[in-house]
């Protein structure tokens, strides 16, 4: 066998079944291997942030890595932003990045970099990254990467073409994963003591603690101790929510909202969750959303056995069987009148089918929708923004649909971030991905209008707004989506959206509904507030 | 003044007048500065490869750097591919990349990288890169970067937010540029000796030697000595061509075509041009397109004074006044019948106005068109592929149109690479960029079908083709472009294209004409050839 075959066998033997790809010359041996058998589903994407963002969505939903095929430094670079999100979310993922033959790189052909090598890029956004020094090593790296990725790591293999075509050994067998390490008893005891000390406490969950048995256990602990059950700002992996699921509040992204939300908390206990720091520092403002004297304690990190830690904490607190507050089920009439975020939220809450996957890149349009869907039928919620890079929504919805073909994906997509990775629509059409895209259009990077308000004296002028507004020309998403093969329509009112959304849920395959939304008075008021309090 | 003001003043004082941007929170102080005065034209782009690719096009046409605003590591990463092209082309360019406040980065907010810092990315694709350690240094770096960029360097400044808002000194005055170094007399003498030794010789030009006085001087040298006048495979900066311009042949990209083209050459003299190496090494094939015993000599590199070197060489060879072979002017009837690359080439040759800018990302569709336009009215020719990263065409056409608002840009765009940066269409609409896009659609990454033929045994199957074909669904570029604000239509025949192209040339602003083209028999024959000779 050659190196490409050894690598391919390593990945397939490790149980990897899905490849998101935008290949080039240096990946052709792998394209050939993928084509010669039927062990891997390969999904072509027209730009690499779609490749990597889809792999992120796939890995979050299945807990298993997809692998990507990326073409040399430029192709990898095009996918870095979504890899950064995936890495910060600890998504299982294996990248295979082609490179020129090792002996040809010194001739400085076009793809060689001015000041470095591909691995200078790959290591920065990967937990683990290595370049194959022989064809046999390519198979070895494949086995290592797949095993490590399954523990929630982002792994990248750089594969020069001569490592593909040279003769290679079969890949080594990898030992079974040992499971994640248990946290020390002292950590559990500390968390238990905090939860019993009578202070105002939040139990903040992230990653694998946001769903399944871990979430239920954590909810019982919160109920038994009177702590608030909180979710990290950007749920990594996914959050189980909707009717019947435990009530859990997400710490708001926007700085002032986050500060207000966390005011009064005296201590926070973290389980696999990121600390609630400000995404950006602002001049003369604190860096944490927590009160200055709030104690922060991580009982278990994402790299430790959170399920076990929560079970032990529950036992220590005798929390099993505590009555958990659960979300109710939305009821009432279909919304009528003007199309608003509130009316869309109401429609989703009423219509989303059980076991749907809700993907959220609604950005500033989404708050009312996300709030309302707490009372939708039980569903899983995904948010790509763990690394702050926008554009992850459409790829994530694609990846989730590939991961879970029997489930309906409902995707909330803002216009500005949606344009980053609009190419994902084509792959959705090609793969008949079962996604209903609710395209929330406000013709602006609204978050930037808020951020501009923090630095400007007086009103914004048209020259400033030219760098935050998307209104000239307005984007016609119906036309764009149709051109990329996704049936699309435009909702003109609340009842029109309700009917279109219901119809879309009733058929298979991707569809897009464009929804023009006003910038709300509440948002403008927040702009005024931060401008006056800068 | 604050750091943002010092940086802005440094760039404006250095003569930079154009900014391509996709800003975020960390760049808001600069957005505010841009808005407070009218010294800089700011162009919003919806994805960062459009930002950087447009800056590449602008810098090539004006010889002056544009500056970019890019948002933190993810935003910079999104623009790396087109920066790599620009860097390999030695385009003048200054990037300003925002970053979180230096004191907040250790808190590991979302945008911080798993294994490094923004500068780990920036240095790899920049000739020069630095992070500001104080607000005053931000202005200093701006002055340095602008001065260095003007010599054909790609320069990147990383600017944490606290360096923007802290109090700063005005930027320092920079000494006038000293000009590029003269090449040694020995180098000119060696080139002269080679050109007189009677061997079959090519004079290979690149970058600034491809236009203006340098091109005319080189053409006289070739004419006087019997050497062939050649252009590097991907013209960096731009190539002056069309009727009345010196005849110059471009070394083909595709490996076998390049080898055939260069067979028989005994020596090549390079002036600012890249060596004709294979873009990728192939198993058991040579790495150079030149014959094994062909001598290669670089008289002047892109970092040296090519004009001066050519003038001295001309003097040594007494070449001034030699009769230069010049391109004729296309004549004849408008093409009729089926729409083909040949017919499109004929239309362009007849209709392109004098002083047009022809941007070429036609890829495998383009050979016949590019050949035919040699006899169009005199024009300048741009090709973004110096770094091998596809997707540079639409951004480059945007940047060229911003750089030269009085000139018509004609842009040849293949479908696969066009989808990489399709967002550029929106900025063209917004800026009323005077670009006619000829969209060449063959529903495939044809170059990859060729590359697959090099590695496969037997025919390609549908699973392999699924990673190289764009046919399911077919892209509707008329719908996509219209949705992004660019008027678009579809040509159904040679005469229909001719009429649509003529009409588009007669009006201002962006327009797109979709042209469905067959994969040619010649291309299929080449696939067969490489498959049999692998």
Interface residues (C-beta under 8 A of the other chain):
Chain A: X21 X23 X24 X25 X26 X28 X29 X31 X32 X34 X35 X36 X38 X42 X44 X46 X47 X49 X69 X72 X73 X74 X75 X77 X78 X80 X81 X84 X87 X88 X100 X101 X103 X104 X107 X108 X109 X110 X111 X113 X114 X115 X116 X120 X121 X123 X124 X125 X126 X127 X154 X161 X162 X165 X234 X274 X275 X277 X278 X279 X280 X281 X283 X287 X288 X385 X386 X387 X388 X389 X391 X416 X419 X420 X422 X423 X426 X429 X430 X447 X448 X451 X452 X454 X455 X456 X460 X461 X463 X464 X465 X466 X467 X468 X469 X470 X472 X473 X474 X475 X476 X477 X478 X479 X480 X481 X482 X483 X484 X485
Chain B: X21 X23 X24 X25 X26 X28 X29 X31 X32 X34 X35 X36 X38 X42 X44 X46 X47 X49 X69 X72 X73 X74 X75 X77 X78 X80 X81 X84 X87 X88 X100 X101 X103 X104 X107 X108 X109 X110 X111 X113 X114 X115 X116 X120 X121 X123 X124 X125 X126 X127 X154 X161 X162 X165 X234 X274 X275 X277 X278 X279 X280 X281 X283 X287 X288 X385 X386 X387 X388 X389 X391 X416 X419 X420 X422 X423 X426 X429 X430 X447 X448 X451 X452 X454 X455 X456 X460 X461 X463 X464 X465 X466 X467 X468 X469 X470 X472 X473 X474 X475 X476 X477 X478 X479 X480 X481 X482 X483 X484 X485
